[in-house]
Amino acid sequence: MTFDEVVNKVRKLASEVDASDKGFLAVQINITGKDSGVFYVEVKDHRINVEPYEYYDRNCAITINMTNFNKLIDGKLDPILAFTTGKLKVEGDAGKALEFSNLLKK
């Protein structure tokens, strides 16, 4: 899967989420490896935006490789297990990272 395909997949997942009861959340995702890239997911004003840019005023940044990120958003990789085994790194508020992973679960 290419970086652009992942961003589009996250956009599709985000479009299916009811964010009417969600507060502000800004998470930058750093994809490492062959198809690396950076994008962010922002929940603001009860809407979810996904854009392929860095987000400097974020709650946290998640660094993960493409394979593990796909497993994470497909519900095949537990975010806590990924964090404790080093497959996922969090810079900033780890609670917000967990909130993000729960937001996009299928």
Secondary structure, 3 states (H helix, E strand, C coil): CCHHHHHHHHHHHHHCCCCCCCCCEEEEEEEECCCCEEEEEEEECCEEEEECCCCCCCCEEEEEEHHHHHHHHCCCCCHHHHHHCCCEEEEECHHHHHHHHHHCCC
